[in-house]
Amino acid sequence: MRDVIAAEIATAGPLPFERFMELALYGERGFFASTTLRSQRGGDFLTSPEVSPVFGETLAVLIEAERERIGEPFRLVEVAGGSGSLLRALRRVVEVETWAVEVSPAAAVALGEVVGPDRVVGSIGEVPGPSRGVVIANEFLDNLPMAIAQLTESGWRERWVGSDEDGLAFVDADPRPEVLDWLDRFAGPIEVGGWVEVQLAAYRWVATVVGSMEAGAVVLIDYGDMTENLAPRRQDGTLRTYRAHHLGPHPLDEPGATDITADVNVTAVEAAAREAGAEVEVWRQDDFLGALGLRDRVSAMRHEELELARAGDEMARLRLRTLRTEAETLLHPRGLGDFRVVVARI
């Protein structure tokens, strides 16, 4: 992958960071283009649906409420569903026409086993209309290609990707108008030297998907925060890589071999959805799942564990304890519970 990127730089000159990120993640030899399923215990990361089936079972409450609100026709679409864990859990408790949007070949196969290969498509525009129902994108926006900007004494500068004698390297570039516009709206207060991930693709994707909805909800779940709460993270920026469930090397060091991600600017996501005509709620994941009944379910599990212990059914108690522990992980205030959930309703 590094050779592919270096060859494009040699031909066209330095690349905007979003082009580098697109190649590194989704190019022919990119991280998500391999035959490896990334979102699993033996892969590179776990998302909430892989941590516990209770995540999907809890989201089913929202899906049923939306179907009650808007009626039929009604369709569930998951974007970037990875292993298919979310849809498996959902489909155990709710019957609904389901589609999956996935570009990773390995994930598309896994999702095809859940919804059928004819209902796995490469873009949300390929899902047949009308767009009525619920669209869920869990840990998707953080992987959309983004520009990188740094505030200098003379103002904003973009950081593109070029090459030097040591390999790939950041190079200085004039900021493009669309980058400056996003920074003006969403960068927030930042000191000289600070870095900002300019999430134009995420903003456009949200605006397009929400704007295409006839009725229903778009549910976006990711790590990140509102602009003002991202300020303390700006000195070094939030761009990072993951591999084998651990932080990886510098994003330019091993393109194609690591996940590249950054904290999502939730203020920009909320603005995109509102400007597309939606009513928007922003939650922490722990409060969102709690409002759907998960805290009550965890409490009920604890009581059931005690009953099983009194009855001497140790195997059943241990199975339930595992399920409860997994569910509590979804609510942990310094872990998955601190993710942000944006619900945009039309």
C-alpha positions as a Markdown table, in Angstrom:
| # | Residue | x | y | z |
|---|---|---|---|---|
| 1 | Met | 0.0 | 0.0 | 0.0 |
| 2 | Arg | 2.9 | 2.4 | 0.8 |
| 3 | Asp | 4.2 | 1.8 | -2.7 |
| 4 | Val | 0.8 | 2.5 | -4.3 |
| 5 | Ile | 0.6 | 5.8 | -2.4 |
| 6 | Ala | 4.2 | 6.7 | -3.2 |
| 7 | Ala | 3.5 | 6.1 | -6.9 |
| 8 | Glu | 0.5 | 8.4 | -6.9 |
| 9 | Ile | 2.5 | 11.1 | -5.1 |
| 10 | Ala | 5.3 | 10.7 | -7.7 |
| 11 | Thr | 2.7 | 11.2 | -10.5 |
| 12 | Ala | 0.4 | 13.8 | -9.0 |
| 13 | Gly | 2.3 | 15.4 | -6.2 |
| 14 | Pro | 1.4 | 15.5 | -2.5 |
| 15 | Leu | -2.1 | 14.1 | -1.6 |
| 16 | Pro | -4.7 | 15.7 | 0.6 |
| 17 | Phe | -4.9 | 13.6 | 3.7 |
| 18 | Glu | -8.4 | 12.4 | 2.9 |
| 19 | Arg | -7.1 | 10.9 | -0.4 |
| 20 | Phe | -4.3 | 9.2 | 1.5 |
| 21 | Met | -6.8 | 7.9 | 4.1 |
| 22 | Glu | -9.2 | 6.7 | 1.4 |
| 23 | Leu | -6.4 | 4.7 | -0.3 |
| 24 | Ala | -5.0 | 3.4 | 3.0 |
| 25 | Leu | -8.4 | 2.1 | 4.2 |
| 26 | Tyr | -10.4 | 1.4 | 1.1 |
| 27 | Gly | -8.0 | 1.2 | -1.8 |
| 28 | Glu | -7.3 | -2.1 | -3.6 |
| 29 | Arg | -4.8 | -3.1 | -0.9 |
| 30 | Gly | -6.3 | -1.0 | 1.9 |
| 31 | Phe | -7.1 | -2.1 | 5.5 |
| 32 | Phe | -10.7 | -2.8 | 4.8 |
| 33 | Ala | -10.2 | -4.3 | 1.4 |
| 34 | Ser | -8.5 | -7.4 | 2.7 |
| 35 | Thr | -10.1 | -10.8 | 3.3 |
| 36 | Thr | -9.7 | -10.3 | 7.0 |
| 37 | Leu | -12.8 | -9.6 | 9.1 |
| 38 | Arg | -11.6 | -6.7 | 11.2 |
| 39 | Ser | -14.4 | -6.4 | 13.9 |
| 40 | Gln | -14.0 | -9.6 | 15.9 |
| 41 | Arg | -12.1 | -10.9 | 18.8 |
| 42 | Gly | -9.4 | -12.3 | 16.6 |
| 43 | Gly | -9.3 | -9.2 | 14.5 |
| 44 | Asp | -8.3 | -5.6 | 15.1 |
| 45 | Phe | -11.2 | -4.1 | 17.1 |
| 46 | Leu | -14.5 | -4.8 | 18.8 |
| 47 | Thr | -17.6 | -2.6 | 18.6 |
| 48 | Ser | -20.5 | -2.6 | 20.9 |
| 49 | Pro | -22.5 | -5.3 | 19.0 |
| 50 | Glu | -19.5 | -7.7 | 19.2 |
| 51 | Val | -19.1 | -6.9 | 22.9 |
| 52 | Ser | -22.7 | -8.0 | 23.7 |
| 53 | Pro | -25.9 | -9.1 | 21.8 |
| 54 | Val | -27.8 | -7.0 | 24.4 |
| 55 | Phe | -26.7 | -3.9 | 22.4 |
| 56 | Gly | -28.8 | -5.0 | 19.4 |
| 57 | Glu | -31.6 | -6.3 | 21.5 |
| 58 | Thr | -31.8 | -2.9 | 23.2 |
| 59 | Leu | -31.8 | -1.0 | 19.9 |
| 60 | Ala | -34.8 | -3.1 | 18.9 |
| 61 | Val | -36.8 | -1.0 | 21.3 |
| 62 | Leu | -36.1 | 2.1 | 19.2 |
| 63 | Ile | -36.8 | 0.3 | 16.0 |
| 64 | Glu | -40.2 | -0.9 | 17.1 |
| 65 | Ala | -41.0 | 2.6 | 18.4 |
| 66 | Glu | -40.1 | 4.2 | 15.0 |
| 67 | Arg | -42.2 | 1.6 | 13.1 |
| 68 | Glu | -45.1 | 2.5 | 15.4 |
| 69 | Arg | -44.5 | 6.2 | 14.7 |
| 70 | Ile | -44.2 | 6.1 | 10.9 |
| 71 | Gly | -46.0 | 2.9 | 9.9 |
| 72 | Glu | -45.3 | 0.9 | 6.8 |
| 73 | Pro | -43.4 | 0.5 | 4.5 |
| 74 | Phe | -40.5 | 0.2 | 6.9 |
| 75 | Arg | -36.9 | -0.9 | 6.4 |
| 76 | Leu | -33.9 | -1.3 | 8.6 |
| 77 | Val | -30.5 | -0.4 | 7.1 |
| 78 | Glu | -27.2 | -0.9 | 8.8 |
| 79 | Val | -24.1 | 0.8 | 7.5 |
| 80 | Ala | -20.7 | -0.7 | 8.0 |
| 81 | Gly | -22.0 | -3.6 | 10.1 |
| 82 | Gly | -18.8 | -5.6 | 10.1 |
| 83 | Ser | -19.3 | -9.0 | 11.6 |
| 84 | Gly | -23.1 | -8.8 | 11.4 |
| 85 | Ser | -23.4 | -9.1 | 15.2 |
| 86 | Leu | -25.8 | -6.2 | 15.5 |
| 87 | Leu | -28.2 | -7.4 | 12.8 |
| 88 | Arg | -28.2 | -11.0 | 14.2 |
| 89 | Ala | -29.2 | -9.7 | 17.7 |
| 90 | Leu | -31.8 | -7.4 | 16.2 |
| 91 | Arg | -33.4 | -10.0 | 14.0 |
| 92 | Arg | -33.8 | -12.3 | 17.0 |
| 93 | Val | -36.3 | -9.9 | 18.6 |
| 94 | Val | -37.8 | -7.9 | 15.7 |
| 95 | Glu | -39.0 | -8.9 | 12.3 |
| 96 | Val | -38.2 | -6.3 | 9.7 |
| 97 | Glu | -36.9 | -6.0 | 6.2 |
| 98 | Thr | -33.2 | -5.6 | 6.6 |
| 99 | Trp | -30.4 | -4.3 | 4.3 |
| 100 | Ala | -26.7 | -3.9 | 4.9 |
| 101 | Val | -24.3 | -1.4 | 3.4 |
| 102 | Glu | -20.7 | -2.6 | 3.4 |
| 103 | Val | -17.5 | -2.1 | 1.3 |
| 104 | Ser | -15.3 | -4.5 | 3.1 |
| 105 | Pro | -15.3 | -7.9 | 1.1 |
| 106 | Ala | -14.9 | -10.0 | 4.3 |
| 107 | Ala | -17.6 | -8.1 | 6.2 |
| 108 | Ala | -20.0 | -8.2 | 3.2 |
| 109 | Val | -19.7 | -12.0 | 3.2 |
| 110 | Ala | -20.5 | -12.1 | 7.0 |
| 111 | Leu | -23.4 | -9.7 | 6.6 |
| 112 | Gly | -24.7 | -11.7 | 3.6 |
| 113 | Glu | -25.1 | -14.7 | 5.9 |
| 114 | Val | -27.4 | -12.7 | 8.1 |
| 115 | Val | -29.6 | -10.7 | 5.6 |
| 116 | Gly | -28.9 | -12.6 | 2.3 |
| 117 | Pro | -26.2 | -11.6 | -0.2 |
| 118 | Asp | -28.7 | -9.9 | -2.4 |
| 119 | Arg | -29.4 | -7.4 | 0.4 |
| 120 | Val | -25.8 | -6.4 | 0.9 |
| 121 | Val | -24.9 | -3.3 | -1.2 |
| 122 | Gly | -21.8 | -1.1 | -1.5 |
| 123 | Ser | -23.5 | 2.3 | -0.8 |
| 124 | Ile | -26.7 | 3.5 | 0.8 |
| 125 | Gly | -27.8 | 4.9 | -2.5 |
| 126 | Glu | -28.2 | 1.3 | -3.7 |
| 127 | Val | -30.8 | 0.4 | -1.1 |
| 128 | Pro | -34.2 | 0.6 | -3.0 |
| 129 | Gly | -36.6 | 3.4 | -2.0 |
| 130 | Pro | -38.6 | 4.8 | -0.5 |
| 131 | Ser | -36.3 | 5.6 | 2.4 |
| 132 | Arg | -38.6 | 4.9 | 5.3 |
| 133 | Gly | -37.4 | 3.3 | 8.5 |
| 134 | Val | -34.2 | 3.3 | 10.5 |
| 135 | Val | -30.6 | 3.7 | 9.4 |
| 136 | Ile | -28.0 | 2.7 | 11.9 |
| 137 | Ala | -24.3 | 3.5 | 11.5 |
| 138 | Asn | -22.2 | 2.4 | 14.5 |
| 139 | Glu | -18.5 | 3.4 | 14.4 |
| 140 | Phe | -18.7 | 4.4 | 10.8 |
| 141 | Leu | -18.2 | 8.2 | 10.7 |
| 142 | Asp | -14.8 | 7.9 | 12.4 |
| 143 | Asn | -13.5 | 6.0 | 9.4 |
| 144 | Leu | -14.6 | 8.3 | 6.6 |
| 145 | Pro | -11.7 | 10.1 | 5.0 |
| 146 | Met | -10.9 | 13.5 | 6.5 |
| 147 | Ala | -8.6 | 16.4 | 5.9 |
| 148 | Ile | -6.0 | 17.5 | 8.5 |
| 149 | Ala | -5.3 | 21.1 | 9.4 |
| 150 | Gln | -2.9 | 22.8 | 11.9 |
| 151 | Leu | -3.2 | 26.3 | 13.3 |
| 152 | Thr | 0.1 | 28.3 | 12.8 |
| 153 | Glu | 1.2 | 31.8 | 13.8 |
| 154 | Ser | 0.0 | 32.9 | 10.3 |
| 155 | Gly | -3.3 | 31.0 | 10.3 |
| 156 | Trp | -4.6 | 27.6 | 9.3 |
| 157 | Arg | -2.5 | 25.4 | 7.1 |
| 158 | Glu | -3.4 | 22.0 | 5.7 |
| 159 | Arg | -1.2 | 19.0 | 6.1 |
| 160 | Trp | -1.0 | 16.9 | 3.0 |
| 161 | Val | 1.0 | 13.7 | 2.4 |
| 162 | Gly | 4.2 | 13.8 | 0.4 |
| 163 | Ser | 7.4 | 11.9 | 0.5 |
| 164 | Asp | 11.0 | 12.4 | 1.6 |
| 165 | Glu | 14.1 | 10.3 | 2.0 |
| 166 | Asp | 12.6 | 8.5 | 4.9 |
| 167 | Gly | 9.3 | 7.7 | 3.3 |
| 168 | Leu | 5.9 | 9.3 | 3.6 |
| 169 | Ala | 5.7 | 12.6 | 5.4 |
| 170 | Phe | 3.3 | 15.5 | 6.1 |
| 171 | Val | 3.9 | 18.5 | 3.9 |
| 172 | Asp | 2.5 | 22.1 | 4.2 |
| 173 | Ala | -0.3 | 23.2 | 1.9 |
| 174 | Asp | -2.7 | 26.1 | 1.5 |
| 175 | Pro | -6.0 | 25.4 | 3.1 |
| 176 | Arg | -8.8 | 24.8 | 0.6 |
| 177 | Pro | -12.0 | 27.0 | 0.8 |
| 178 | Glu | -14.2 | 24.1 | 2.0 |
| 179 | Val | -11.7 | 23.2 | 4.7 |
| 180 | Leu | -11.5 | 26.8 | 5.9 |
| 181 | Asp | -15.3 | 26.9 | 6.0 |
| 182 | Trp | -15.6 | 23.7 | 8.1 |
| 183 | Leu | -12.8 | 25.0 | 10.4 |
| 184 | Asp | -14.6 | 28.3 | 10.9 |
| 185 | Arg | -17.8 | 26.6 | 11.9 |
| 186 | Phe | -16.6 | 23.6 | 13.9 |
| 187 | Ala | -12.9 | 23.8 | 15.0 |
| 188 | Gly | -13.7 | 25.8 | 18.1 |
| 189 | Pro | -11.1 | 27.5 | 20.3 |
| 190 | Ile | -7.6 | 26.2 | 19.6 |
| 191 | Glu | -4.1 | 27.3 | 20.4 |
| 192 | Val | -1.3 | 27.8 | 17.9 |
| 193 | Gly | 0.2 | 24.4 | 17.0 |
| 194 | Gly | -3.1 | 22.5 | 17.5 |
| 195 | Trp | -4.4 | 19.9 | 15.0 |
| 196 | Val | -7.9 | 19.5 | 13.8 |
| 197 | Glu | -9.4 | 16.6 | 11.8 |
| 198 | Val | -11.7 | 18.3 | 9.2 |
| 199 | Gln | -14.5 | 15.8 | 8.7 |
| 200 | Leu | -16.0 | 17.0 | 5.5 |
| 201 | Ala | -17.0 | 13.5 | 4.2 |
| 202 | Ala | -18.8 | 12.7 | 7.5 |
| 203 | Tyr | -20.7 | 16.0 | 7.3 |
| 204 | Arg | -21.7 | 15.4 | 3.7 |
| 205 | Trp | -22.7 | 11.8 | 4.3 |
| 206 | Val | -25.0 | 12.7 | 7.2 |
| 207 | Ala | -26.6 | 15.5 | 5.2 |
| 208 | Thr | -27.2 | 13.3 | 2.2 |
| 209 | Val | -28.7 | 10.3 | 4.1 |
| 210 | Val | -30.8 | 12.4 | 6.5 |
| 211 | Gly | -32.0 | 14.6 | 3.5 |
| 212 | Ser | -33.0 | 11.5 | 1.6 |
| 213 | Met | -35.2 | 10.1 | 4.4 |
| 214 | Glu | -38.9 | 10.2 | 3.8 |
| 215 | Ala | -39.7 | 9.2 | 7.3 |
| 216 | Gly | -37.9 | 7.5 | 10.2 |
| 217 | Ala | -34.6 | 7.9 | 12.0 |
| 218 | Val | -30.9 | 7.9 | 11.4 |
| 219 | Val | -28.9 | 6.6 | 14.4 |
| 220 | Leu | -25.2 | 7.5 | 14.5 |
| 221 | Ile | -23.0 | 6.0 | 17.2 |
| 222 | Asp | -19.3 | 6.8 | 17.6 |
| 223 | Tyr | -16.6 | 8.0 | 19.8 |
| 224 | Gly | -16.1 | 11.8 | 19.9 |
| 225 | Asp | -17.8 | 14.8 | 21.4 |
| 226 | Met | -19.1 | 18.3 | 20.9 |
| 227 | Thr | -16.7 | 20.9 | 19.6 |
| 228 | Glu | -16.1 | 22.6 | 22.9 |
| 229 | Asn | -15.3 | 19.2 | 24.6 |
| 230 | Leu | -12.8 | 18.3 | 22.0 |
| 231 | Ala | -10.7 | 21.4 | 22.7 |
| 232 | Pro | -8.4 | 19.8 | 25.3 |
| 233 | Arg | -7.5 | 17.1 | 22.7 |
| 234 | Arg | -6.4 | 19.5 | 20.0 |
| 235 | Gln | -2.8 | 20.1 | 20.8 |
| 236 | Asp | -1.8 | 16.7 | 19.4 |
| 237 | Gly | -5.0 | 16.1 | 17.5 |
| 238 | Thr | -7.0 | 12.8 | 17.8 |
| 239 | Leu | -5.8 | 11.1 | 14.7 |
| 240 | Arg | -4.6 | 7.6 | 15.5 |
| 241 | Thr | -4.4 | 4.0 | 14.3 |
| 242 | Tyr | -5.5 | 0.7 | 15.7 |
| 243 | Arg | -4.3 | -2.9 | 15.1 |
| 244 | Ala | -4.9 | -6.1 | 17.0 |
| 245 | His | -7.0 | -4.2 | 19.6 |
| 246 | His | -4.2 | -1.8 | 20.5 |
| 247 | Leu | -3.1 | 1.6 | 19.4 |
| 248 | Gly | -0.9 | 1.3 | 16.3 |
| 249 | Pro | 1.9 | 3.3 | 14.7 |
| 250 | His | 1.9 | 6.8 | 13.2 |
| 251 | Pro | -0.8 | 7.0 | 10.5 |
| 252 | Leu | 1.8 | 7.5 | 7.7 |
| 253 | Asp | 4.0 | 4.6 | 8.8 |
| 254 | Glu | 2.1 | 1.5 | 7.7 |
| 255 | Pro | -0.8 | 2.4 | 5.4 |
| 256 | Gly | -3.1 | -0.5 | 4.6 |
| 257 | Ala | -2.0 | -2.4 | 7.7 |
| 258 | Thr | -3.7 | -0.4 | 10.3 |
| 259 | Asp | -7.1 | 1.2 | 11.0 |
| 260 | Ile | -7.0 | 5.1 | 10.8 |
| 261 | Thr | -9.5 | 7.0 | 12.9 |
| 262 | Ala | -10.2 | 10.1 | 14.8 |
| 263 | Asp | -12.7 | 11.4 | 17.3 |
| 264 | Val | -16.0 | 12.4 | 15.6 |
| 265 | Asn | -16.9 | 16.1 | 15.9 |
| 266 | Val | -20.5 | 15.6 | 17.1 |
| 267 | Thr | -21.4 | 19.3 | 16.7 |
| 268 | Ala | -20.7 | 19.1 | 13.0 |
| 269 | Val | -22.8 | 15.8 | 12.7 |
| 270 | Glu | -25.7 | 17.4 | 14.6 |
| 271 | Ala | -25.5 | 20.5 | 12.4 |
| 272 | Ala | -25.6 | 18.4 | 9.2 |
| 273 | Ala | -28.6 | 16.5 | 10.4 |
| 274 | Arg | -30.5 | 19.7 | 11.5 |
| 275 | Glu | -29.7 | 21.5 | 8.2 |
| 276 | Ala | -31.1 | 18.4 | 6.4 |
| 277 | Gly | -34.5 | 19.0 | 8.1 |
| 278 | Ala | -34.3 | 16.5 | 11.1 |
| 279 | Glu | -35.1 | 16.9 | 14.7 |
| 280 | Val | -32.0 | 15.8 | 16.5 |
| 281 | Glu | -31.2 | 14.4 | 19.9 |
| 282 | Val | -27.6 | 13.9 | 21.2 |
| 283 | Trp | -27.0 | 11.3 | 23.9 |
| 284 | Arg | -24.2 | 9.6 | 25.7 |
| 285 | Gln | -24.4 | 5.9 | 24.9 |
| 286 | Asp | -25.0 | 4.9 | 28.6 |
| 287 | Asp | -27.9 | 7.3 | 28.9 |
| 288 | Phe | -29.3 | 6.4 | 25.4 |
| 289 | Leu | -29.3 | 2.6 | 26.2 |
| 290 | Gly | -30.6 | 3.3 | 29.7 |
| 291 | Ala | -33.6 | 5.2 | 28.2 |
| 292 | Leu | -34.3 | 2.2 | 26.1 |
| 293 | Gly | -34.4 | 0.0 | 29.2 |
| 294 | Leu | -30.9 | -1.5 | 29.5 |
| 295 | Arg | -30.2 | -0.4 | 33.1 |
| 296 | Asp | -33.5 | -1.9 | 34.2 |
| 297 | Arg | -32.6 | -5.1 | 32.3 |
| 298 | Val | -29.2 | -5.3 | 34.0 |
| 299 | Ser | -30.9 | -4.8 | 37.4 |
| 300 | Ala | -33.3 | -7.7 | 36.6 |
| 301 | Met | -30.3 | -9.8 | 35.6 |
| 302 | Arg | -28.7 | -9.3 | 39.0 |
| 303 | His | -31.9 | -10.4 | 40.8 |
| 304 | Glu | -32.1 | -13.4 | 38.5 |
| 305 | Glu | -28.5 | -14.3 | 39.3 |
| 306 | Leu | -29.3 | -14.4 | 43.0 |
| 307 | Glu | -32.3 | -16.6 | 42.4 |
| 308 | Leu | -30.2 | -19.0 | 40.3 |
| 309 | Ala | -27.5 | -19.1 | 43.0 |
| 310 | Arg | -30.2 | -20.0 | 45.6 |
| 311 | Ala | -31.5 | -22.7 | 43.4 |
| 312 | Gly | -28.0 | -24.1 | 42.9 |
| 313 | Asp | -28.0 | -23.8 | 39.1 |
| 314 | Glu | -24.4 | -22.7 | 38.8 |
| 315 | Met | -24.0 | -23.1 | 35.0 |
| 316 | Ala | -27.1 | -20.9 | 34.3 |
| 317 | Arg | -25.9 | -18.4 | 36.8 |
| 318 | Leu | -22.5 | -18.1 | 35.2 |
| 319 | Arg | -24.0 | -17.8 | 31.7 |
| 320 | Leu | -26.3 | -15.0 | 33.0 |
| 321 | Arg | -23.4 | -13.3 | 34.8 |
| 322 | Thr | -21.4 | -13.2 | 31.5 |
| 323 | Leu | -24.3 | -11.6 | 29.7 |
| 324 | Arg | -24.8 | -9.1 | 32.5 |
| 325 | Thr | -21.1 | -8.2 | 32.6 |
| 326 | Glu | -21.1 | -7.7 | 28.8 |
| 327 | Ala | -24.2 | -5.4 | 29.1 |
| 328 | Glu | -22.5 | -3.4 | 31.9 |
| 329 | Thr | -19.5 | -2.9 | 29.6 |
| 330 | Leu | -21.9 | -1.1 | 27.2 |
| 331 | Leu | -22.7 | 1.4 | 30.0 |
| 332 | His | -19.3 | 2.0 | 31.4 |
| 333 | Pro | -18.9 | 5.8 | 31.8 |
| 334 | Arg | -15.2 | 5.7 | 30.9 |
| 335 | Gly | -15.6 | 3.3 | 28.0 |
| 336 | Leu | -18.3 | 2.5 | 25.6 |
| 337 | Gly | -20.8 | 4.4 | 27.7 |
| 338 | Asp | -19.0 | 7.6 | 26.9 |
| 339 | Phe | -19.6 | 7.2 | 23.1 |
| 340 | Arg | -22.0 | 9.7 | 21.6 |
| 341 | Val | -25.3 | 8.8 | 19.9 |
| 342 | Val | -27.0 | 11.2 | 17.5 |
| 343 | Val | -30.6 | 10.4 | 16.6 |
| 344 | Ala | -32.0 | 12.4 | 13.7 |
| 345 | Arg | -35.7 | 12.0 | 13.1 |
| 346 | Ile | -37.7 | 12.9 | 10.0 |
